[in-house]
Amino acid sequence: MTTPTITSLAPLLDRLFDEAEAANGAMRAAVADLSDADRARMMRSKTDYRDLYGRLKEIPLAVSRETGSLLYMLARSSRARTIVEFGTSFGISTLHLAAGLRDNGGGRLITSEFEPSKAARARETLIAAGLIDLVEIREGDALKTLQADLPVTIDLVLLDGAKALYPEILDLLENHLGPGAIIVADNADDSPDYLARVRRPGSGYMSTPFAEDVELSVRIN
């Protein structure tokens, strides 16, 4: 029996998760001069988020271990072939999604990252994992990098970049989402406009809060 890709990646993922957890102190230090109110405002602003994420450009903003497992499981169970990710960071979530594609027999993962240093780190990680052939890393502002050259249909979307931009990113992708397409929005509570949209009756989505501040949505028409 062939070993699942996600199983063979366990040592690499453990190391990356340990690095992310060890960086929690540096993350707190990077925003120590900001009040809770300022951090919340910057997180939800469509302009000030750049300052916030600029402070965190050397820090891995990783999904939780549980969310990583969820991403792989969703990719596999949906037999996804085309995936779009908003917010690569150091590539932990990207590894889980690409592993799902590999175990599905292949596919295409487009991921977007604003910070050049993080995009470079993610690329190195994907090369080390032997998954770079499935992944296209688009460096720069996702509102531009995800405007064109998308698959005709997108099976799975991960939103894990600037929370204020979740509705705008959905605008770019929505025409490519057919019935059954899955959207995973991490830290979705920081994007109330997005939550209102996907939870609204008649929106075309069925959506529910999930573990670890994740919103799980499925396109139903």
Disulfide bonds with the S-S distance in Angstrom:
none
